[in-house]
Amino acid sequence: AEYELPLLAHATLEPQNCTARVTADACEIWAPTQVQLIAQATAAKAAGIDSSRVQVHTTFLGGGFGRRLEVDYIPAAVEAAKAVGKPVKLLWTREDDMTHDAYRPPAFDQASAAFDAQGKLSAWKLHLTGPSITARMFPGVVEKAIDPFAIEAAANYPYDVPNVLVDYTRHEVGIDVGYWRSVSHALNCFVAESFMDELAAAAGKDPGQFRLELLAKQPRHRAVLDTVMRDAHFGRPPAGRFQGLAVMEGYGTYMAMVAEVAMEGGKVRVHHVWCALDCGQVVNPSIVTAQVESSVIFGLSAALWGDITLRNGRVQQQNFHQYRLLRLQEIPHIDVDILDSGEAPGGIGEPATALIAPALCNAVYAATKKRIRSLPLARHGYA
């Protein structure tokens, strides 16, 4: 099978902005940045002073998602403040923001597998193709190694298969790409977990049981998968509803998800999402739940409508009338089940973003018997 994923914008609800004050020998900036030291060095260069003379005030972020790892919105504010000798606040328009993002990389991935004579999965191959974010932002990391952020949720293939090959071909696309919430987990989990469903169908097995059999050596994967299947009554949805699932480890967190959908007028409507997770020791369960809920909503918007296209070198999507976000009445009911664990804490701000697309598309297959191998679903007329 061949899978394609599009460029995506971060689309933070707060556009990029920076307030700067520059004097003869000092600079202050107020910015929603995720990288204070890089912001400091960038402001210093624009002001023409040493970094030690720059003070960075980090404001709350009206959405980060990796977009605030970039510092392209800082120099103009500093240069303007230096030129006029007064504090200057620079605020990008939505159109500036959406057409000058560092977009999530596109991907073209190829998956293949084989069963032995007894019908057991015996070989798995996943070939990933796409640009490298790290090669632009931290070139030293990839000078003599594969970009580790390009192969996450692929190189750690969890299933017990005797022959596994995952490889990656770096292919640049001529525009800047950046880290997007869950980075390559969202790309690679979509491919891996969609293809696992295809293999379950080829084997004539329930997709949940098919996975459980291959996760005998992965107790934390099995635990979250068992739990979410029980919570969602997987395989026994109400009449007119259809379910799909996905499972993944990312950022030290083990997570499984079930999406339940209905087809209404030829369009998919997501009614319910269940998520079971083991993120190690938990300090504040309500924060874990909130992060999962927001990740599901963020990832669901992308899976349904997210698509950045270029024509004659120009980004075509300029505002939210062309780059849809999930609206309040479209948000499904989201149940989060946090497993008790004494393991080291894992990350929770990103992994759920990666599982919603494959869980959703596997549910669409259950409803329509049509495989979705490219996103967004709007391209296929389902959203």
N, C-alpha and C positions, 0 to 999 in steps of 0.2 A: 504494500500500500504506500501511496505517496501523500504527504500532508503539506499544506501550505498555510502559513500564518502571516498576517499583514503587519505593516507599521502601525504603531499605536501612539497617540499623544497621552501625556500625563493628565492634561486637562484639570489641573488644580483649580478649585473654585476661586481662590485668591490668585490673580495674575501675578507675574513676577514684578517685584518692586524693590526699591532701595532708597533710603534717605541718607544723605551725606552732608557733613560739615567739614570744610577744609580750611585750615589756617596756614600760615607760612611754614610751620614746622610740625603740624599734627593733622590727623584726620580721624573723624569718627563716622562710623556707618551704623545704621539700623537696618537689618536685613533678615528675612526669614530663611536662613541658610542652614544646611545640614553639615557644612564643612567650614568651620570657623577659621582654621589656619589657612586654607586655600583662599577664602574670602579676604582675609587680612592681607595676604601677599598680593592678591589681585588689586585691592584698593590702594596698597602702597605703590604699586607700579603706576597706576593711573594718576596718583597724586604726585609722583616723583619724589617720594620720601622713603625712608627705611621702614620695614615692617614693624619694628619696635615702636614706631610713632603712631601706629594705627590701632584704634580701639574699636572692637566689634561688639555691638549690642544685638544679641539674637532675639528676635521677636517670636511670638507664637507663629506657627506655620498654618496658613489656611489651605492645608493639603501639601504634602511633600512628595511621597511616592517615588523618590529618587530624582525628581526634577530639581530639587534644591541642592543636589550634589553639584549642579552646574553653577557657575558664577558669572554668566554672560550678562546678567542684568545689573551688575555692580559698576563697571568702569564708566558708563555714560553718566551715572548720577554723580560720581566723584569728579569727573572732568567738568561737568556743568557747575557743581558747587565751587570748584577751584576757580573757574572762569568768572563767576559773578560775585565771588567773595561772600556768599550767603548760603545758608542751608538750602538744599534742593531735595525735593521728593520726586522720584521718577517712578511712574506707574505705567506698566505696559497695558495696552488695550487687549481685550480678549483676542482680537485678530492677530496682533503682534505675537501673543503667547502661543496660540495654536499653530501658527504657520512658521514659528522659529523655535520649535521644541528640539530636544535631543530625543528622538523617538525610540520606542521599543523596537529592537531589531526585527526584521522579517525573517522567516525561516522557510526552507524547503527541505523536508526530511523524508527519508525512505526507510521503511520497516519491513522486515521479512522474518519468517520463522518456519520451523518444520516440526512435524510430529513423527515419532518412531512407529514401528510396526504395531506396537501395543497401544497406540493412540496417546502416548505421553509426549508433552512438549519437550523437544530435545535440542532445539537450537533457536537462538534469538539474535537478530542483528538490527542495529539502529544506526543509520548514517545521518548525521546532522550537517546542515549547510547553512551558513549565515555569517554576518559580519561580527566583529569582536568589539565590544564596548571597551574592554580593558586595554586593548591595544592602543586606543586613543587616550584614555584617561591615566592609565598606569602602565606604560609600555614595558617597563622593566620586568613586570610580572610574567609577560608572555614572550620575552626575548628568546628563552630556551625551553619553553613549555607551552602546552595547550592552555588556552584561556579556561581557568577553572570555573568561571561563571557561565561559560557557554555549554558545559556538559552536565551541570547539576540537574538532578532528577532524571538522569539518563545513565551516568556512569555508576550510580549506586543502585542499579536494577536489583530489586529485592527477591525476585522469584527464583525458586530452585530449578534451574535449567542448566544442564551440563555444559553447553556450549553457548557462550555469550560474547558478542563483539559490539562495542559501541565506539564509533569514531566520528571525527569532526573535521570538516573542511571549511577553513575560513574564506569567506567571499565577501569583499566589501561592496557597498552599493553606492558610494559617492556622496552620501550625506551622513551627518553625525547621528549616531545612535547612542542611547543612554540607558542607564539602569532604571527599570520600571518595576513597580511593586511586585515582588517575588522573582524578578530578573528572569533567568531562563527556566526556572521551575515551571512557570506558566506555559512556556513553549513546549518543553520536553515532557511534562506530565500529560498535556493534552494528547501528544502523539503516543506515548507509551501506554497510557490507560485506555485510549480509544482502540489501539491495536490489540490490547489484551482482551477487550470485549469482542473484537472480530475473531480472535483465536478461540474464545469460549464458544462462540456461535459455530465456528468450524468444527469444534470438538463435540458439539451437541450438548453442551453443559450449561448449567446456570452460571451466569458471570460471577456471582459471589462465591459459590462453591468451587468454581474453577480456580479462583484466586486463592481461596483458603487452602486448597490442596497443595498449592505451590509455595505457600508461606509457612510450611511446617517448621522451618528453621528460623523463623522471624517472629518471635512471640509478641513483640510490641506492635508490629503490623497486624498480626492476627487479632490481637485484643481490640484494637480500634475498629477493625473491619467487622468482627463478630458483634461488637456493641452497636455500631451504626445500622447493621442489618436487622438487629433485634429492635432497635428504637423505631426504625422506619417500616417494620413489618415487610422487609424487602421481599419482592416476589408476590406480594399479596396486596397490591394497591386497591383503593376503591374503584368502582366501575368508572370507566372513562379516564382514569389516571394511569400514567406509565412512569416507570422508575429507571434510573441509571445510577451507577456508582463509580467511584474512583478512590484510590488509596495511594499514599505517598509519604516518604520521609523527607523533610527539608528543614534546615536550620535547627537540627536536633529535635524536631517535633514530629511525632507520628500521627497521621491524620487520615481519616476515611470519611467520605461524604456520599450522601444519596440525594439526588434531585428528583422531585416528583412533578410531572408536567401533565397538561392536557392540551390537545389541539383544538383551538377555537377559531373557526373560519379559516382554516389553513395556517394559522399562526400558532406559535408555541406560547403557552402561558405557564410560567413556573409558579406552582402553588405552594410548594413546601420544600425546604432543604433541611436535612439533618446532618450534623457534623459531630463525630466522635474523635477525641484527640487525647494524646498523651504527650504533654509538653514538659514532663518532669515535674519538679517541685513548683507549686503555684503559690504566690503570695496573695494575689487579689483576683479571685475568680471572676468578678464582674468585669475587670479589664480584659481578661481573656475572652469572655463572651462578647464584649463590645468589639474587640479586634476581629474576631471571626465574623461577626455580623457585617462589619464594614468591609471586610475583605470579600465576602460573598457578593455584596452589592456592587463593589468596585469591579470584580471579575465578571459578574453577570452582565453589567453594562457593556464591557468589552466583548464578551462572547456573543451577545445579541447584535450589537451595532458598531463596535469599534473598528474603524477602518480609516487610515490616512492614505490618500492617493495623490500622486503627482502628475501634472500635465505640463509639458514644456518647462519642466524644472520648478513649477510652482505647486505648493500644497493647495488642494482644492477645498478642504474643510477649514472654515474660518471661525465658526462659532457653534453654539450648541444646537442650532437648528439643522446643522449638517453633521454634527458629532453627538449622537444621542446619549443621554444618561438615563438610568432607570429613574422613573418618577415614583412618588410616594405610593400611589395606588397600584403600582406594578411590583412592589417589593413582596417577595414570598414570605411566608411564615418560616422563621429560622430557629431550629432547636440545636442547642450546643450541649454536648455531654462531655464533661471533663473527667478523665479517668484519674483516680488516685495514683500517685507515683512518687517514689523516692529518688528517682533518677535526677541527674543534673538538669537545671532549667534549660529549656529550648526556646527558640524564638517563636513569637505568636503574631507579629504584625503583618506577616506576609504569606505564610503557606496556604491559607484557605483560598487566596486569590487563584492559586494554581489548580485546585481541584474542581472548581465549579464548572469550568468549560467541558472537561471530559465527562463529568457526571451528567451534565445537561445534554450533551450530544448523544451519550449512550441512552438516555431516556427518550430522546427524539427517535433514535433507531427502534426502540421498543414500541414506540407509537406508530411509526411510519414504515419500518423495515428499509429505510434508506440511510446509508452511512454518510456522515458529515466528516469530510476530510480537509475542509478548509473553513476558516472563520473570516468574518462573523456570520451568524445565522441569517442575517438580512440578505447576504449574497445569494442565499438559497430560497429566498422568499418566505422564510419561516418567522421573520421578525419585522 
